[in-house]
Amino acid sequence: MREYYFERECRTPYSECYAIEVDGNEVGRVDIHFTTGVAYATLCVGESLAEDEVRELVGEIDEKLVLSTDPFREDFVVTVWAGRESAVYSDEDFAEEEEAEEEEEELEEGNGHRG
């Protein structure tokens, strides 16, 4: 059995988001939303994780995260997405892109050509 480590990224009164790590490597992410009696989760993992490993991970999430928050829940519904990481964006990325576009516009305006 793998040893999963859950690092909380954010928390609201009705939800929590965790990065999931094994041996220091991120293997997924889970967003959990609590309602009256039911906990819902969206689990995103790499496409290389086998079905039995996904089921094991769901069990760990239930035991370590859901039952510790809502031990009297009636159901735990998990939607699993398996794929690959495509990109990670932040405000900083978009700010750099906007600066480059502004510089390009300034150059075009200053060269006597109309765009």
Order of alpha helices (4+ residues) and beta strands (2+ residues): beta-beta-beta-beta-alpha-beta-alpha
